[in-house]
Amino acid sequence: QVQLVESGGGLVQPGGSLRLSCAASGSIFTIATMGWYRRAPGKQRELVAGIIRSGGTNYADSVKGRFTISRDNALNTVYLQMNGLKPEDAAVYYCNARLEYSTVIYWGQGTQVTVSS
């Protein structure tokens, strides 16, 4: 089993910044991909950003240029730096991870991000 614990969510004013962290622990061999998703009230869960072990990244169009995903392979941790936050970024943010040679996706419990003045 793999456990993912997110942190760093909270309330921020429009234009502000937050940094989310997600630490993986448990029966980890090698984490292949890690990513961040979000779900806003009344909307489907959507991909925000993903990162592979070698550092390659992909982003949703809505966050390109504002959000940056990174990872520390030694710490099995993924980060999401969010700048220029907008009210439409408000959601519960979830991280996920997939191990090498596995199709199983593990999810964290989510962390709330609220963007409001």
MOPAC internal coordinates of N, CA, C and O (Angstrom, degrees):
PM7 1SCF
backbone

  N    0.0000 0     0.00 0     0.00 0    0    0    0
  C    1.4453 1     0.00 0     0.00 0    1    0    0
  C    1.5178 1   111.21 1     0.00 0    2    1    0
  O    1.2310 1   121.62 1   -31.13 1    3    2    1
  N    1.3140 1   114.50 1   148.87 1    3    2    1
  C    1.4556 1   121.49 1   177.62 1    5    3    2
  C    1.5198 1   108.10 1  -122.49 1    6    5    3
  O    1.2310 1   120.57 1   -47.27 1    7    6    5
  N    1.3044 1   116.51 1   132.73 1    7    6    5
  C    1.4558 1   121.44 1   176.77 1    9    7    6
  C    1.5237 1   109.07 1  -110.20 1   10    9    7
  O    1.2310 1   121.34 1   -43.97 1   11   10    9
  N    1.3194 1   115.03 1   136.03 1   11   10    9
  C    1.4598 1   121.67 1   177.53 1   13   11   10
  C    1.5240 1   108.26 1  -120.05 1   14   13   11
  O    1.2310 1   120.57 1   -50.38 1   15   14   13
  N    1.3093 1   116.51 1   129.62 1   15   14   13
  C    1.4594 1   121.29 1  -179.42 1   17   15   14
  C    1.5171 1   108.62 1  -125.13 1   18   17   15
  O    1.2310 1   121.44 1   -62.59 1   19   18   17
  N    1.3396 1   114.85 1   117.41 1   19   18   17
  C    1.4608 1   120.41 1   178.74 1   21   19   18
  C    1.5270 1   110.58 1   -91.99 1   22   21   19
  O    1.2310 1   121.12 1   -25.78 1   23   22   21
  N    1.3042 1   115.47 1   154.22 1   23   22   21
  C    1.4603 1   121.34 1   174.31 1   25   23   22
  C    1.5214 1   108.46 1  -153.68 1   26   25   23
  O    1.2310 1   121.06 1   -15.28 1   27   26   25
  N    1.3263 1   115.59 1   164.72 1   27   26   25
  C    1.4550 1   120.24 1   174.16 1   29   27   26
  C    1.5095 1   115.39 1   106.49 1   30   29   27
  O    1.2310 1   119.85 1   174.83 1   31   30   29
  N    1.3215 1   117.89 1    -5.17 1   31   30   29
  C    1.4515 1   119.40 1   178.45 1   33   31   30
  C    1.5172 1   111.36 1   -72.02 1   34   33   31
  O    1.2310 1   121.11 1    -8.19 1   35   34   33
  N    1.3224 1   115.49 1   171.81 1   35   34   33
  C    1.4489 1   119.47 1   178.98 1   37   35   34
  C    1.5082 1   112.00 1   161.03 1   38   37   35
  O    1.2310 1   121.29 1    15.28 1   39   38   37
  N    1.3187 1   115.13 1  -164.72 1   39   38   37
  C    1.4540 1   122.53 1  -179.66 1   41   39   38
  C    1.5243 1   109.09 1  -101.30 1   42   41   39
  O    1.2310 1   120.76 1   -48.22 1   43   42   41
  N    1.3140 1   116.16 1   131.78 1   43   42   41
  C    1.4590 1   120.87 1   179.35 1   45   43   42
  C    1.5203 1   108.78 1  -142.38 1   46   45   43
  O    1.2310 1   120.58 1   -30.00 1   47   46   45
  N    1.3043 1   116.50 1   150.00 1   47   46   45
  C    1.4594 1   120.87 1   177.61 1   49   47   46
  C    1.5273 1   110.56 1   -78.43 1   50   49   47
  O    1.2310 1   120.23 1   -25.69 1   51   50   49
  N    1.3140 1   117.16 1   154.31 1   51   50   49
  C    1.4693 1   119.45 1   175.26 1   53   51   50
  C    1.5246 1   111.19 1   -52.76 1   54   53   51
  O    1.2310 1   121.38 1   -43.76 1   55   54   53
  N    1.3058 1   114.96 1   136.24 1   55   54   53
  C    1.4540 1   120.52 1  -176.65 1   57   55   54
  C    1.5135 1   113.48 1    90.82 1   58   57   55
  O    1.2310 1   120.23 1   169.11 1   59   58   57
  N    1.2915 1   117.17 1   -10.89 1   59   58   57
  C    1.4506 1   121.64 1  -178.01 1   61   59   58
  C    1.5216 1   113.04 1   -81.34 1   62   61   59
  O    1.2310 1   121.35 1     3.60 1   63   62   61
  N    1.3347 1   115.03 1  -176.40 1   63   62   61
  C    1.4582 1   121.54 1  -176.27 1   65   63   62
  C    1.5241 1   111.34 1  -131.08 1   66   65   63
  O    1.2310 1   121.45 1   -28.48 1   67   66   65
  N    1.2999 1   114.83 1   151.52 1   67   66   65
  C    1.4567 1   122.95 1   171.85 1   69   67   66
  C    1.5190 1   108.14 1  -142.98 1   70   69   67
  O    1.2310 1   121.17 1   -26.15 1   71   70   69
  N    1.3190 1   115.37 1   153.85 1   71   70   69
  C    1.4596 1   120.45 1   174.46 1   73   71   70
  C    1.5162 1   108.26 1  -125.00 1   74   73   71
  O    1.2310 1   121.11 1   -61.60 1   75   74   73
  N    1.3074 1   115.47 1   118.40 1   75   74   73
  C    1.4573 1   121.39 1   177.18 1   77   75   74
  C    1.5215 1   109.67 1   -94.27 1   78   77   75
  O    1.2310 1   121.33 1   -34.36 1   79   78   77
  N    1.3147 1   115.06 1   145.64 1   79   78   77
  C    1.4617 1   121.21 1   175.55 1   81   79   78
  C    1.5118 1   109.11 1  -127.64 1   82   81   79
  O    1.2310 1   121.02 1   -29.78 1   83   82   81
  N    1.3064 1   115.66 1   150.22 1   83   82   81
  C    1.4560 1   121.18 1   177.25 1   85   83   82
  C    1.5260 1   107.71 1  -142.12 1   86   85   83
  O    1.2310 1   120.93 1   -64.58 1   87   86   85
  N    1.3165 1   115.83 1   115.42 1   87   86   85
  C    1.4575 1   121.44 1  -178.66 1   89   87   86
  C    1.5181 1   109.96 1  -105.41 1   90   89   87
  O    1.2310 1   121.18 1   -48.44 1   91   90   89
  N    1.3143 1   115.34 1   131.56 1   91   90   89
  C    1.4647 1   121.59 1   178.53 1   93   91   90
  C    1.5159 1   110.16 1  -100.85 1   94   93   91
  O    1.2310 1   120.88 1   -37.76 1   95   94   93
  N    1.3206 1   115.93 1   142.24 1   95   94   93
  C    1.4537 1   121.15 1   177.41 1   97   95   94
  C    1.5242 1   108.60 1  -147.76 1   98   97   95
  O    1.2310 1   121.28 1   -11.96 1   99   98   97
  N    1.3278 1   115.16 1   168.04 1   99   98   97
  C    1.4509 1   119.27 1   178.57 1  101   99   98
  C    1.5118 1   111.94 1   111.94 1  102  101   99
  O    1.2310 1   120.78 1    34.92 1  103  102  101
  N    1.2979 1   116.11 1  -145.08 1  103  102  101
  C    1.4658 1   121.71 1  -176.31 1  105  103  102
  C    1.5166 1   109.80 1   -83.34 1  106  105  103
  O    1.2310 1   121.93 1  -104.38 1  107  106  105
  N    1.3033 1   113.90 1    75.62 1  107  106  105
  C    1.4622 1   119.58 1  -176.12 1  109  107  106
  C    1.5081 1   109.80 1  -103.65 1  110  109  107
  O    1.2310 1   121.13 1   -53.49 1  111  110  109
  N    1.3144 1   115.45 1   126.51 1  111  110  109
  C    1.4550 1   119.14 1   171.09 1  113  111  110
  C    1.5118 1   107.45 1   -96.56 1  114  113  111
  O    1.2310 1   120.72 1   107.58 1  115  114  113
  N    1.2792 1   116.23 1   -72.42 1  115  114  113
  C    1.4528 1   121.80 1   173.90 1  117  115  114
  C    1.5156 1   108.48 1  -144.70 1  118  117  115
  O    1.2310 1   121.12 1   -52.95 1  119  118  117
  N    1.3026 1   115.47 1   127.05 1  119  118  117
  C    1.4582 1   119.66 1   177.74 1  121  119  118
  C    1.5217 1   108.87 1   -84.45 1  122  121  119
  O    1.2310 1   120.94 1   -56.50 1  123  122  121
  N    1.3189 1   115.80 1   123.50 1  123  122  121
  C    1.4597 1   120.02 1  -178.11 1  125  123  122
  C    1.5284 1   111.21 1   -84.17 1  126  125  123
  O    1.2310 1   120.84 1   123.41 1  127  126  125
  N    1.3011 1   116.00 1   -56.59 1  127  126  125
  C    1.4713 1   119.91 1  -177.66 1  129  127  126
  C    1.5205 1   109.99 1  -126.44 1  130  129  127
  O    1.2310 1   121.07 1   -31.91 1  131  130  129
  N    1.2935 1   115.55 1   148.09 1  131  130  129
  C    1.4538 1   122.64 1   173.51 1  133  131  130
  C    1.5210 1   107.46 1  -135.82 1  134  133  131
  O    1.2310 1   121.35 1   -27.02 1  135  134  133
  N    1.3114 1   115.01 1   152.98 1  135  134  133
  C    1.4624 1   116.62 1  -177.86 1  137  135  134
  C    1.5080 1   112.02 1  -160.19 1  138  137  135
  O    1.2310 1   122.11 1   -10.24 1  139  138  137
  N    1.2988 1   113.57 1   169.76 1  139  138  137
  C    1.4621 1   122.35 1   176.40 1  141  139  138
  C    1.5186 1   109.04 1  -122.48 1  142  141  139
  O    1.2310 1   121.37 1   -47.29 1  143  142  141
  N    1.3300 1   114.99 1   132.71 1  143  142  141
  C    1.4496 1   122.86 1   173.58 1  145  143  142
  C    1.5255 1   107.46 1  -122.07 1  146  145  143
  O    1.2310 1   121.09 1   -13.87 1  147  146  145
  N    1.3030 1   115.53 1   166.13 1  147  146  145
  C    1.4537 1   119.47 1   175.04 1  149  147  146
  C    1.5127 1   110.08 1  -144.66 1  150  149  147
  O    1.2310 1   121.97 1   -26.35 1  151  150  149
  N    1.3302 1   113.83 1   153.65 1  151  150  149
  C    1.4556 1   120.24 1   176.09 1  153  151  150
  C    1.5116 1   108.09 1  -135.34 1  154  153  151
  O    1.2310 1   121.34 1   -62.82 1  155  154  153
  N    1.3178 1   115.04 1   117.18 1  155  154  153
  C    1.4607 1   120.91 1   175.60 1  157  155  154
  C    1.5212 1   108.99 1   -92.54 1  158  157  155
  O    1.2310 1   119.64 1   -23.11 1  159  158  157
  N    1.3226 1   118.29 1   156.89 1  159  158  157
  C    1.4729 1   120.98 1  -179.84 1  161  159  158
  C    1.5242 1   110.96 1   -55.47 1  162  161  159
  O    1.2310 1   120.98 1   -50.53 1  163  162  161
  N    1.3245 1   115.73 1   129.47 1  163  162  161
  C    1.4507 1   120.62 1   177.58 1  165  163  162
  C    1.5089 1   115.38 1    77.90 1  166  165  163
  O    1.2310 1   120.29 1  -175.08 1  167  166  165
  N    1.3326 1   117.04 1     4.92 1  167  166  165
  C    1.4553 1   120.72 1  -178.70 1  169  167  166
  C    1.5157 1   110.63 1  -122.69 1  170  169  167
  O    1.2310 1   121.61 1   -17.62 1  171  170  169
  N    1.3175 1   114.53 1   162.38 1  171  170  169
  C    1.4550 1   119.26 1   177.39 1  173  171  170
  C    1.5287 1   110.13 1   -79.26 1  174  173  171
  O    1.2310 1   121.54 1   -22.43 1  175  174  173
  N    1.3206 1   114.65 1   157.57 1  175  174  173
  C    1.4482 1   119.25 1   175.31 1  177  175  174
  C    1.5234 1   109.21 1   -65.97 1  178  177  175
  O    1.2310 1   120.86 1   -41.60 1  179  178  177
  N    1.3269 1   115.96 1   138.40 1  179  178  177
  C    1.4512 1   119.76 1  -179.23 1  181  179  178
  C    1.5195 1   110.94 1  -133.33 1  182  181  179
  O    1.2310 1   121.63 1   -29.32 1  183  182  181
  N    1.3130 1   114.49 1   150.68 1  183  182  181
  C    1.4505 1   120.39 1   176.58 1  185  183  182
  C    1.5182 1   109.70 1   -70.73 1  186  185  183
  O    1.2310 1   120.71 1   -46.01 1  187  186  185
  N    1.3158 1   116.24 1   133.99 1  187  186  185
  C    1.4565 1   121.40 1   174.30 1  189  187  186
  C    1.5269 1   110.05 1  -100.57 1  190  189  187
  O    1.2310 1   121.01 1   127.77 1  191  190  189
  N    1.3258 1   115.67 1   -52.23 1  191  190  189
  C    1.4617 1   119.81 1  -179.30 1  193  191  190
  C    1.5147 1   109.28 1  -161.11 1  194  193  191
  O    1.2310 1   120.81 1   -28.48 1  195  194  193
  N    1.3181 1   116.06 1   151.52 1  195  194  193
  C    1.4464 1   121.48 1   177.43 1  197  195  194
  C    1.5103 1   110.18 1  -136.62 1  198  197  195
  O    1.2310 1   120.79 1   -22.86 1  199  198  197
  N    1.3465 1   116.09 1   157.14 1  199  198  197
  C    1.4506 1   120.53 1  -179.50 1  201  199  198
  C    1.5244 1   108.95 1  -147.43 1  202  201  199
  O    1.2310 1   121.16 1   -44.07 1  203  202  201
  N    1.3345 1   115.38 1   135.93 1  203  202  201
  C    1.4509 1   119.53 1   177.54 1  205  203  202
  C    1.5323 1   109.00 1   -96.31 1  206  205  203
  O    1.2310 1   121.16 1    -7.65 1  207  206  205
  N    1.3305 1   115.38 1   172.35 1  207  206  205
  C    1.4498 1   119.35 1  -172.48 1  209  207  206
  C    1.5311 1   112.38 1   -60.47 1  210  209  207
  O    1.2310 1   120.70 1   144.64 1  211  210  209
  N    1.3162 1   116.27 1   -35.36 1  211  210  209
  C    1.4689 1   119.86 1  -178.23 1  213  211  210
  C    1.5212 1   112.46 1   -77.48 1  214  213  211
  O    1.2310 1   120.37 1   173.00 1  215  214  213
  N    1.3323 1   116.89 1    -7.00 1  215  214  213
  C    1.4586 1   119.78 1   176.41 1  217  215  214
  C    1.5089 1   115.67 1   107.75 1  218  217  215
  O    1.2310 1   120.05 1   172.51 1  219  218  217
  N    1.3230 1   117.50 1    -7.49 1  219  218  217
  C    1.4533 1   119.37 1   177.24 1  221  219  218
  C    1.5216 1   111.26 1   -62.59 1  222  221  219
  O    1.2310 1   120.72 1   -38.64 1  223  222  221
  N    1.3241 1   116.24 1   141.36 1  223  222  221
  C    1.4551 1   120.50 1  -174.36 1  225  223  222
  C    1.5279 1   111.80 1  -129.25 1  226  225  223
  O    1.2310 1   121.21 1   -20.09 1  227  226  225
  N    1.3101 1   115.28 1   159.91 1  227  226  225
  C    1.4529 1   121.49 1   169.62 1  229  227  226
  C    1.5213 1   107.90 1  -144.16 1  230  229  227
  O    1.2310 1   120.80 1   -29.18 1  231  230  229
  N    1.3345 1   116.07 1   150.82 1  231  230  229
  C    1.4498 1   122.32 1  -175.50 1  233  231  230
  C    1.5223 1   111.09 1  -135.18 1  234  233  231
  O    1.2310 1   121.53 1   -28.23 1  235  234  233
  N    1.3163 1   114.68 1   151.77 1  235  234  233
  C    1.4575 1   119.49 1   168.27 1  237  235  234
  C    1.5247 1   107.88 1   -67.83 1  238  237  235
  O    1.2310 1   120.78 1   -34.36 1  239  238  237
  N    1.3118 1   116.10 1   145.64 1  239  238  237
  C    1.4617 1   119.78 1  -179.00 1  241  239  238
  C    1.5271 1   111.53 1   -57.14 1  242  241  239
  O    1.2310 1   120.67 1   146.28 1  243  242  241
  N    1.3121 1   116.32 1   -33.72 1  243  242  241
  C    1.4625 1   120.56 1  -174.76 1  245  243  242
  C    1.5280 1   113.34 1   -68.83 1  246  245  243
  O    1.2310 1   119.89 1   164.05 1  247  246  245
  N    1.3325 1   117.82 1   -15.95 1  247  246  245
  C    1.4661 1   120.01 1  -177.04 1  249  247  246
  C    1.5247 1   112.53 1  -117.35 1  250  249  247
  O    1.2310 1   120.06 1   175.91 1  251  250  249
  N    1.3053 1   117.48 1    -4.09 1  251  250  249
  C    1.4682 1   119.96 1  -179.68 1  253  251  250
  C    1.5190 1   110.64 1   -58.43 1  254  253  251
  O    1.2310 1   121.36 1   -45.50 1  255  254  253
  N    1.3327 1   115.00 1   134.50 1  255  254  253
  C    1.4499 1   120.64 1  -179.39 1  257  255  254
  C    1.5151 1   113.87 1    85.99 1  258  257  255
  O    1.2310 1   120.08 1   167.96 1  259  258  257
  N    1.3277 1   117.45 1   -12.04 1  259  258  257
  C    1.4715 1   120.47 1   179.53 1  261  259  258
  C    1.5300 1   111.84 1  -115.44 1  262  261  259
  O    1.2310 1   120.34 1   143.97 1  263  262  261
  N    1.3191 1   116.96 1   -36.03 1  263  262  261
  C    1.4626 1   121.76 1  -177.58 1  265  263  262
  C    1.5212 1   110.10 1  -107.48 1  266  265  263
  O    1.2310 1   120.99 1   -32.29 1  267  266  265
  N    1.3206 1   115.72 1   147.71 1  267  266  265
  C    1.4556 1   121.18 1   176.43 1  269  267  266
  C    1.5181 1   109.28 1  -134.34 1  270  269  267
  O    1.2310 1   120.82 1   -54.62 1  271  270  269
  N    1.3176 1   116.03 1   125.38 1  271  270  269
  C    1.4611 1   121.06 1   176.28 1  273  271  270
  C    1.5185 1   108.68 1   -99.88 1  274  273  271
  O    1.2310 1   120.84 1   -38.35 1  275  274  273
  N    1.3238 1   115.99 1   141.65 1  275  274  273
  C    1.4571 1   121.05 1   177.01 1  277  275  274
  C    1.5209 1   108.34 1  -148.37 1  278  277  275
  O    1.2310 1   120.90 1   -13.07 1  279  278  277
  N    1.3087 1   115.87 1   166.93 1  279  278  277
  C    1.4585 1   118.50 1   179.54 1  281  279  278
  C    1.5139 1   110.21 1  -146.58 1  282  281  279
  O    1.2310 1   121.76 1   -26.24 1  283  282  281
  N    1.3117 1   114.24 1   153.76 1  283  282  281
  C    1.4619 1   122.42 1   174.34 1  285  283  282
  C    1.5161 1   106.00 1  -117.89 1  286  285  283
  O    1.2310 1   120.55 1   -77.26 1  287  286  285
  N    1.3141 1   116.55 1   102.74 1  287  286  285
  C    1.4666 1   120.45 1  -175.33 1  289  287  286
  C    1.5254 1   112.02 1   -64.47 1  290  289  287
  O    1.2310 1   120.26 1   147.08 1  291  290  289
  N    1.3037 1   117.11 1   -32.92 1  291  290  289
  C    1.4687 1   119.70 1  -179.90 1  293  291  290
  C    1.5223 1   111.28 1   -66.89 1  294  293  291
  O    1.2310 1   120.57 1   147.97 1  295  294  293
  N    1.3149 1   116.51 1   -32.03 1  295  294  293
  C    1.4602 1   121.47 1  -179.67 1  297  295  294
  C    1.5173 1   112.38 1   -98.26 1  298  297  295
  O    1.2310 1   120.11 1   178.20 1  299  298  297
  N    1.3324 1   117.39 1    -1.80 1  299  298  297
  C    1.4728 1   121.25 1  -176.70 1  301  299  298
  C    1.5202 1   110.66 1    51.25 1  302  301  299
  O    1.2310 1   121.19 1  -132.95 1  303  302  301
  N    1.2931 1   115.34 1    47.05 1  303  302  301
  C    1.4591 1   121.35 1  -175.82 1  305  303  302
  C    1.5243 1   109.69 1  -128.94 1  306  305  303
  O    1.2310 1   121.45 1   -39.80 1  307  306  305
  N    1.3254 1   114.83 1   140.20 1  307  306  305
  C    1.4611 1   120.90 1   175.52 1  309  307  306
  C    1.5194 1   107.95 1  -119.32 1  310  309  307
  O    1.2310 1   120.99 1   -34.65 1  311  310  309
  N    1.3183 1   115.71 1   145.35 1  311  310  309
  C    1.4501 1   122.26 1  -178.10 1  313  311  310
  C    1.5226 1   110.07 1  -123.00 1  314  313  311
  O    1.2310 1   121.38 1   -25.35 1  315  314  313
  N    1.3204 1   114.97 1   154.65 1  315  314  313
  C    1.4587 1   120.79 1   172.74 1  317  315  314
  C    1.5213 1   107.48 1  -135.13 1  318  317  315
  O    1.2310 1   121.08 1   -72.94 1  319  318  317
  N    1.3123 1   115.54 1   107.06 1  319  318  317
  C    1.4513 1   121.08 1   175.59 1  321  319  318
  C    1.5115 1   107.77 1   -88.05 1  322  321  319
  O    1.2310 1   120.99 1   -59.47 1  323  322  321
  N    1.3200 1   115.71 1   120.53 1  323  322  321
  C    1.4589 1   121.28 1  -176.92 1  325  323  322
  C    1.5174 1   109.46 1  -115.82 1  326  325  323
  O    1.2310 1   120.73 1   -64.78 1  327  326  325
  N    1.3070 1   116.21 1   115.22 1  327  326  325
  C    1.4551 1   122.45 1   178.13 1  329  327  326
  C    1.5220 1   109.89 1  -115.93 1  330  329  327
  O    1.2310 1   120.72 1   -19.91 1  331  330  329
  N    1.3164 1   116.22 1   160.09 1  331  330  329
  C    1.4544 1   119.84 1   179.20 1  333  331  330
  C    1.5092 1   113.16 1    56.84 1  334  333  331
  O    1.2310 1   120.59 1  -136.46 1  335  334  333
  N    1.3224 1   116.47 1    43.54 1  335  334  333
  C    1.4583 1   119.94 1  -175.29 1  337  335  334
  C    1.5159 1   111.62 1   -64.00 1  338  337  335
  O    1.2310 1   121.89 1   -37.08 1  339  338  337
  N    1.3152 1   114.00 1   142.92 1  339  338  337
  C    1.4568 1   122.72 1  -179.73 1  341  339  338
  C    1.5232 1   109.55 1  -118.21 1  342  341  339
  O    1.2310 1   119.64 1   -23.33 1  343  342  341
  N    1.3179 1   118.29 1   156.67 1  343  342  341
  C    1.4733 1   119.42 1   177.44 1  345  343  342
  C    1.5244 1   112.51 1   -54.28 1  346  345  343
  O    1.2310 1   119.85 1   147.57 1  347  346  345
  N    1.3116 1   117.89 1   -32.43 1  347  346  345
  C    1.4672 1   120.29 1  -179.33 1  349  347  346
  C    1.5302 1   113.02 1   -74.16 1  350  349  347
  O    1.2310 1   120.17 1   173.77 1  351  350  349
  N    1.3254 1   117.28 1    -6.23 1  351  350  349
  C    1.4585 1   120.53 1   174.06 1  353  351  350
  C    1.5301 1   111.93 1   -83.95 1  354  353  351
  O    1.2310 1   120.38 1   169.74 1  355  354  353
  N    1.2992 1   116.87 1   -10.26 1  355  354  353
  C    1.4600 1   120.26 1  -179.19 1  357  355  354
  C    1.5195 1   109.98 1   -63.14 1  358  357  355
  O    1.2310 1   120.97 1   -50.15 1  359  358  357
  N    1.3169 1   115.75 1   129.85 1  359  358  357
  C    1.4673 1   121.27 1  -176.64 1  361  359  358
  C    1.5222 1   108.30 1  -178.82 1  362  361  359
  O    1.2310 1   121.46 1    -6.09 1  363  362  361
  N    1.3050 1   114.81 1   173.91 1  363  362  361
  C    1.4625 1   120.16 1   166.30 1  365  363  362
  C    1.5260 1   106.46 1   -90.07 1  366  365  363
  O    1.2310 1   120.77 1   -54.37 1  367  366  365
  N    1.3077 1   116.13 1   125.63 1  367  366  365
  C    1.4628 1   122.10 1  -178.38 1  369  367  366
  C    1.5276 1   109.46 1  -101.41 1  370  369  367
  O    1.2310 1   121.70 1   -48.82 1  371  370  369
  N    1.3105 1   114.35 1   131.18 1  371  370  369
  C    1.4591 1   121.51 1  -179.24 1  373  371  370
  C    1.5240 1   109.84 1  -119.81 1  374  373  371
  O    1.2310 1   120.55 1   -40.22 1  375  374  373
  N    1.3074 1   116.55 1   139.78 1  375  374  373
  C    1.4530 1   117.92 1   170.90 1  377  375  374
  C    1.5212 1   108.92 1  -102.61 1  378  377  375
  O    1.2310 1   121.32 1   -24.31 1  379  378  377
  N    1.3111 1   115.07 1   155.69 1  379  378  377
  C    1.4513 1   119.33 1   174.48 1  381  379  378
  C    1.5149 1   110.39 1  -139.19 1  382  381  379
  O    1.2310 1   121.35 1   -13.42 1  383  382  381
  N    1.3023 1   115.03 1   166.58 1  383  382  381
  C    1.4560 1   120.11 1  -178.79 1  385  383  382
  C    1.5158 1   109.37 1  -151.31 1  386  385  383
  O    1.2310 1   121.54 1   -33.42 1  387  386  385
  N    1.3141 1   114.65 1   146.58 1  387  386  385
  C    1.4681 1   121.18 1   174.96 1  389  387  386
  C    1.5145 1   108.09 1  -128.73 1  390  389  387
  O    1.2310 1   120.80 1   -47.61 1  391  390  389
  N    1.3163 1   116.07 1   132.39 1  391  390  389
  C    1.4534 1   121.11 1   178.85 1  393  391  390
  C    1.5243 1   110.73 1   -81.46 1  394  393  391
  O    1.2310 1   121.07 1   -25.39 1  395  394  393
  N    1.3294 1   115.56 1   154.61 1  395  394  393
  C    1.4585 1   119.02 1   174.33 1  397  395  394
  C    1.5237 1   109.73 1   -61.10 1  398  397  395
  O    1.2310 1   121.24 1   -33.45 1  399  398  397
  N    1.3329 1   115.23 1   146.55 1  399  398  397
  C    1.4584 1   122.77 1   177.58 1  401  399  398
  C    1.5260 1   111.88 1    62.59 1  402  401  399
  O    1.2310 1   120.56 1  -154.84 1  403  402  401
  N    1.3171 1   116.54 1    25.16 1  403  402  401
  C    1.4605 1   121.10 1   179.17 1  405  403  402
  C    1.5111 1   109.58 1  -140.45 1  406  405  403
  O    1.2310 1   121.19 1   -29.98 1  407  406  405
  N    1.3200 1   115.33 1   150.02 1  407  406  405
  C    1.4700 1   120.47 1   174.54 1  409  407  406
  C    1.5213 1   111.38 1  -104.87 1  410  409  407
  O    1.2310 1   120.53 1  -179.67 1  411  410  409
  N    1.3167 1   116.60 1     0.33 1  411  410  409
  C    1.4670 1   120.56 1  -177.90 1  413  411  410
  C    1.5209 1   109.44 1   -75.94 1  414  413  411
  O    1.2310 1   120.94 1   -46.84 1  415  414  413
  N    1.3109 1   115.80 1   133.16 1  415  414  413
  C    1.4608 1   122.25 1   176.93 1  417  415  414
  C    1.5195 1   108.61 1  -107.24 1  418  417  415
  O    1.2310 1   120.76 1   -52.03 1  419  418  417
  N    1.3100 1   116.15 1   127.97 1  419  418  417
  C    1.4579 1   121.83 1   176.85 1  421  419  418
  C    1.5290 1   109.21 1  -102.93 1  422  421  419
  O    1.2310 1   121.51 1   -35.26 1  423  422  421
  N    1.3435 1   114.72 1   144.74 1  423  422  421
  C    1.4657 1   120.60 1  -177.68 1  425  423  422
  C    1.5191 1   111.60 1  -124.86 1  426  425  423
  O    1.2310 1   121.56 1   -32.27 1  427  426  425
  N    1.3213 1   114.62 1   147.73 1  427  426  425
  C    1.4420 1   119.56 1   171.43 1  429  427  426
  C    1.5135 1   110.48 1   -84.61 1  430  429  427
  O    1.2310 1   121.23 1     0.16 1  431  430  429
  N    1.3406 1   115.25 1  -179.84 1  431  430  429
  C    1.4620 1   119.99 1  -175.75 1  433  431  430
  C    1.5165 1   112.46 1   -85.70 1  434  433  431
  O    1.2310 1   120.32 1   167.27 1  435  434  433
  N    1.3126 1   117.00 1   -12.73 1  435  434  433
  C    1.4552 1   121.25 1   178.08 1  437  435  434
  C    1.5141 1   112.98 1    97.18 1  438  437  435
  O    1.2310 1   121.39 1   -29.22 1  439  438  437
  N    1.3138 1   114.95 1   150.78 1  439  438  437
  C    1.4621 1   121.28 1   176.24 1  441  439  438
  C    1.5347 1   108.00 1  -136.71 1  442  441  439
  O    1.2310 1   120.87 1   -44.32 1  443  442  441
  N    1.3157 1   115.93 1   135.68 1  443  442  441
  C    1.4615 1   121.24 1  -173.93 1  445  443  442
  C    1.5241 1   110.71 1   -82.71 1  446  445  443
  O    1.2310 1   121.34 1   -47.75 1  447  446  445
  N    1.3159 1   115.04 1   132.25 1  447  446  445
  C    1.4614 1   121.71 1   172.58 1  449  447  446
  C    1.5239 1   107.44 1  -118.68 1  450  449  447
  O    1.2310 1   120.95 1   -57.82 1  451  450  449
  N    1.3181 1   115.78 1   122.18 1  451  450  449
  C    1.4582 1   122.07 1   179.42 1  453  451  450
  C    1.5197 1   108.74 1  -118.61 1  454  453  451
  O    1.2310 1   120.67 1   -51.66 1  455  454  453
  N    1.3111 1   116.32 1   128.34 1  455  454  453
  C    1.4665 1   121.24 1  -179.68 1  457  455  454
  C    1.5217 1   106.97 1  -118.94 1  458  457  455
  O    1.2310 1   121.36 1   -71.08 1  459  458  457
  N    1.3076 1   115.01 1   108.92 1  459  458  457
  C    1.4591 1   119.10 1  -175.33 1  461  459  458
  C    1.5226 1   109.77 1  -159.01 1  462  461  459
  O    1.2310 1   121.59 1   -31.97 1  463  462  461
  N    1.3173 1   114.56 1   148.03 1  463  462  461
  C    1.4596 1   119.19 1   175.91 1  465  463  462
  C    1.5317 1   110.34 1   -94.01 1  466  465  463
  O    1.2310 1   120.10 1   180.00 1  467  466  465

